[in-house]
Amino acid sequence: MGRAKLSTSVRILSVKPRGRPPKQIRYVYIKSMDYVRKVDELKLSGNLAENWRIFWQNFKIFAVAIELDKKPEPVKVAIFLNAIGTDAIEIFNTFNLDDEQRKKYAEVTKAFENFCKPKRNEVYESFVFHNRSQTLGEPFDNFLMDLKRIVRRCGFDNEDRMVRDRIVLGTNDKRLQKKLLDTHELTMEMAVDLARSAELSNQQVARMQGSSEVVDLVRKNPGKGGTEAQRSEPNHHKECKKGNINCKFCGRTHLRGKCPAFGKFCNNCRGTNHFASVCKKKSVKEIKLENKNENETYLYLDTIKSLNY
């Protein structure tokens, strides 16, 4: 990245070289070590509106750092055009601005903003916002940031309230949803804190429980132990590596070895390596111990009441 010097000064120094008459040498030195990172050029490919938003935000920070407001209008325009890049300057040449307008910083930046930010359809943007829900396995903060990005395009009077409502209605955690609905005078900040706490708690519970929640049969012989969940991991991984498949563990089609359910816990039976949407078990099982003979001991399962977490 390029660097811009904030200030320089010139000093005259007298030097008397050996064997020669004194003469003056002029040199430039840096008065301070204050530097500013150069702004990246505006990208014209991809999402132009988003690229402009990023460029404009970074340039305004740059402008404050170099005290752009203290410079003459033509200098402001020159610095702006130098930062925006060669390709964008070609766009600038097509703008319908007269000579005087091309020297005014506000006119030039406004012309670029109008070019990069087309008119929004607030009805459609609202449709996108109201249909945004947290997908299975999506971290809450990703869901939240996307909501905040979309809501800016909708023109709502109270964006925080709309984001709060979308968190409650769009969360993929039903227990969290009930807790949010039960909270009196819920604000967006409260909803965010509760959602983050619930996500962290779920992760901690999953680590604590390990992979021993669901067991079909355990034979207590040396070298033959282990739960079904533990024994199923190699087979699960092997099957998912065969290629693009309609995976029975996640219910999706994906590349081999990329099953999103691998290592995850089912919200229905708390077993591992599959999602609740494809879970074949209807209740959590308990383990009954029955001794068959002196040498072998078997563990069987029976249905019990569902557990409350």
C-alpha positions in Angstrom: 0.0 0.0 0.0 1.2 3.5 -0.7 1.9 6.0 2.0 1.2 9.7 2.0 3.4 12.1 4.0 1.5 14.6 6.1 4.1 17.2 6.2 7.6 18.1 5.0 9.9 21.0 5.5 13.1 22.3 3.9 16.2 23.4 5.7 19.4 25.0 4.5 22.6 23.4 5.8 26.1 24.8 5.4 28.7 22.1 4.7 32.4 22.6 4.3 33.8 19.7 2.2 37.5 19.0 2.4 39.6 20.9 -0.1 36.7 22.9 -1.4 35.2 26.2 -0.5 32.0 26.2 1.7 28.8 25.8 -0.2 25.1 25.4 0.7 23.3 22.0 0.3 19.5 21.9 0.2 17.8 18.8 1.3 14.3 17.7 2.4 13.6 15.8 5.6 10.5 14.4 7.2 9.2 16.6 10.0 7.2 13.9 11.7 6.5 10.2 11.3 2.8 10.7 10.6 1.7 8.6 7.7 -1.7 7.7 6.2 -2.6 4.6 4.3 -3.5 5.2 0.7 -7.1 4.4 -0.2 -7.8 1.4 -2.5 -9.2 2.3 -5.9 -12.9 2.0 -6.6 -13.7 -1.5 -8.1 -16.1 -1.2 -11.0 -16.7 -5.0 -11.2 -19.1 -6.9 -9.0 -21.6 -5.1 -6.7 -20.9 -1.5 -7.7 -23.1 0.0 -5.0 -21.3 -2.0 -2.3 -17.9 -1.2 -3.7 -18.7 2.5 -3.7 -19.9 2.3 -0.1 -16.6 0.7 1.0 -14.5 3.2 -1.1 -16.4 6.3 0.0 -16.2 5.3 3.7 -12.4 4.7 3.4 -11.9 7.9 1.5 -13.7 10.1 4.0 -11.4 8.7 6.7 -8.4 9.5 4.5 -9.7 13.0 3.9 -9.9 13.7 7.6 -6.4 12.4 8.1 -4.9 14.6 5.5 -7.1 17.7 6.4 -8.7 17.7 3.0 -11.2 20.4 4.1 -8.4 23.0 4.3 -7.4 22.6 0.7 -8.8 24.5 -2.3 -11.6 23.0 -4.3 -9.5 22.0 -7.4 -7.0 20.3 -5.1 -9.8 18.4 -3.4 -11.1 17.2 -6.7 -7.6 16.2 -7.8 -6.9 14.2 -4.7 -10.3 12.5 -5.0 -9.7 11.5 -8.6 -6.2 10.3 -7.9 -7.6 8.0 -5.2 -10.5 6.7 -7.2 -8.4 5.2 -9.9 -7.9 5.3 -13.7 -10.9 3.3 -14.7 -13.2 5.5 -12.6 -11.7 8.6 -14.1 -12.8 7.3 -17.5 -16.3 7.2 -16.0 -15.9 10.7 -14.7 -15.1 11.9 -18.2 -18.6 10.8 -19.3 -20.5 12.8 -16.6 -22.7 15.7 -17.8 -20.8 18.4 -15.8 -19.7 21.7 -17.0 -16.2 23.1 -16.4 -17.1 24.9 -13.2 -18.9 21.8 -11.8 -15.8 19.6 -12.5 -13.8 21.8 -10.2 -16.2 21.5 -7.3 -15.6 18.6 -4.9 -19.2 18.2 -3.8 -20.4 18.1 -7.4 -17.9 15.5 -8.5 -18.5 13.2 -5.5 -22.3 13.5 -5.9 -22.0 12.5 -9.6 -20.1 9.4 -8.6 -22.6 8.5 -5.9 -25.5 8.8 -8.3 -23.7 6.6 -10.8 -22.8 3.9 -8.4 -26.0 3.8 -6.3 -29.0 3.1 -8.5 -32.5 3.8 -7.1 -33.7 1.1 -4.7 -37.0 -0.7 -4.8 -37.9 -0.5 -1.1 -40.8 -3.0 -1.6 -38.5 -5.7 -2.9 -35.8 -4.9 -0.3 -38.5 -5.3 2.5 -39.5 -8.6 1.0 -35.9 -9.8 1.1 -35.6 -8.6 4.7 -38.8 -10.3 6.0 -37.8 -13.6 4.3 -34.3 -13.7 5.8 -34.1 -16.4 8.4 -31.1 -18.0 10.2 -30.1 -21.1 8.3 -29.2 -24.4 9.9 -25.7 -24.2 11.4 -25.3 -20.5 10.6 -23.6 -18.5 13.4 -25.8 -15.9 15.0 -23.4 -13.0 14.3 -23.5 -13.8 10.6 -27.3 -13.7 10.7 -27.2 -10.4 12.6 -24.8 -8.6 10.3 -26.7 -9.7 7.2 -29.9 -8.3 8.8 -28.3 -5.0 9.5 -26.9 -4.8 6.0 -30.3 -5.5 4.4 -32.4 -3.3 6.7 -30.4 -0.2 5.5 -31.9 -0.6 2.1 -35.5 -0.9 3.3 -36.2 2.7 4.4 -37.8 1.7 7.7 -38.3 4.4 10.3 -37.1 2.2 13.2 -34.4 -0.1 11.9 -33.5 -1.5 15.4 -37.1 -2.6 16.0 -37.3 -4.3 12.7 -34.0 -6.2 13.3 -35.2 -7.2 16.7 -38.4 -8.6 15.3 -36.5 -10.5 12.6 -34.2 -12.0 15.2 -37.2 -13.3 17.1 -39.1 -14.6 14.0 -36.1 -15.9 12.1 -34.0 -17.7 14.7 -33.4 -21.4 14.2 -33.4 -22.1 18.0 -37.0 -22.7 19.1 -36.1 -22.5 22.8 -34.4 -19.2 22.3 -37.5 -18.0 20.4 -39.8 -18.8 23.3 -37.4 -17.0 25.7 -37.4 -13.9 23.5 -41.2 -13.9 23.3 -41.4 -14.2 27.1 -39.0 -11.3 27.7 -40.8 -8.1 28.7 -40.0 -4.9 26.7 -37.5 -6.7 24.6 -35.0 -4.4 22.8 -32.7 -5.3 19.9 -29.7 -5.2 22.3 -31.4 -7.6 24.7 -32.3 -9.9 21.8 -28.7 -9.9 20.6 -27.3 -10.7 24.1 -29.8 -13.5 24.7 -29.1 -15.0 21.2 -25.3 -15.0 21.7 -25.7 -16.5 25.2 -27.9 -19.2 23.9 -25.5 -20.1 21.1 -22.6 -20.2 23.5 -24.5 -22.4 26.0 -25.5 -24.8 23.2 -21.9 -25.1 22.1 -20.7 -25.8 25.7 -23.5 -28.4 26.3 -22.5 -30.2 23.1 -18.9 -30.4 24.2 -19.8 -31.6 27.7 -22.1 -34.3 26.5 -19.6 -35.7 24.0 -20.8 -38.4 21.7 -22.4 -40.8 24.2 -26.0 -39.6 24.2 -27.3 -42.2 21.7 -26.3 -45.8 22.1 -27.8 -48.9 20.4 -25.4 -51.6 21.8 -22.2 -51.7 23.7 -20.3 -54.9 24.1 -18.0 -54.7 27.1 -15.2 -56.8 25.6 -11.6 -55.5 25.1 -11.3 -53.8 21.7 -15.0 -54.0 20.9 -16.4 -51.1 23.0 -17.6 -47.7 21.9 -20.9 -46.1 21.2 -22.8 -46.3 18.0 -22.1 -42.6 17.4 -18.4 -43.2 17.8 -18.4 -46.3 15.6 -20.5 -44.5 12.9 -18.0 -41.6 12.4 -15.5 -43.5 10.1 -18.4 -45.0 8.0 -20.1 -41.6 7.8 -16.9 -39.9 6.7 -16.1 -42.6 4.2 -19.6 -42.5 2.7 -19.5 -38.7 2.3 -16.1 -39.0 0.5 -17.5 -41.0 -2.4 -18.5 -37.9 -4.4 -21.4 -35.6 -4.9 -24.3 -37.3 -3.2 -27.7 -36.8 -1.7 -26.5 -37.2 1.8 -28.7 -39.0 4.3 -26.9 -37.4 7.2 -27.7 -33.8 6.3 -30.4 -34.1 3.7 -28.4 -32.1 1.2 -26.3 -32.6 -1.9 -22.6 -31.7 -1.4 -19.1 -32.4 -2.4 -17.4 -35.5 -1.0 -16.0 -35.0 2.5 -17.9 -31.8 3.0 -21.0 -33.0 4.9 -22.1 -30.1 7.2 -23.6 -32.6 9.7 -20.3 -34.4 10.5 -19.3 -33.7 14.1 -22.6 -31.9 14.8 -25.3 -32.8 17.3 -28.9 -33.5 16.4 -31.4 -31.2 18.1 -34.0 -34.0 18.2 -32.1 -37.0 19.7 -28.8 -35.3 20.6 -27.0 -37.8 18.5 -24.0 -36.9 16.4 -23.3 -36.7 12.7 -26.8 -35.9 11.5 -29.3 -33.1 11.5 -32.8 -33.2 13.2 -34.4 -32.8 9.7 -33.3 -36.3 8.8 -33.3 -37.9 12.3 -35.0 -41.3 12.4 -35.4 -41.5 16.1 -38.5 -40.2 17.9 -37.3 -40.1 21.5 -34.1 -40.2 23.6 -33.2 -43.7 24.8 -32.1 -44.9 28.2 -29.7 -47.7 28.7 -30.7 -50.8 30.5 -28.1 -53.1 31.8 -28.7 -56.9 31.5 -26.2 -59.6 32.3 -26.3 -62.5 29.9 -23.5 -64.6 31.2 -20.3 -64.3 33.2 -18.1 -63.4 30.3 -20.2 -60.9 28.3 -22.4 -58.0 29.4 -24.8 -56.2 27.0 -26.4 -52.8 27.1 -29.9 -52.5 25.7 -32.2 -49.5 25.1 -35.7 -48.7 26.1 -37.9 -45.7 25.6 -38.3 -43.2 28.4 -40.0 -39.9 28.8 -38.5 -37.0 26.7 -36.0 -34.9 28.5 -36.3 -31.2 29.2 -33.1 -29.2 28.7 
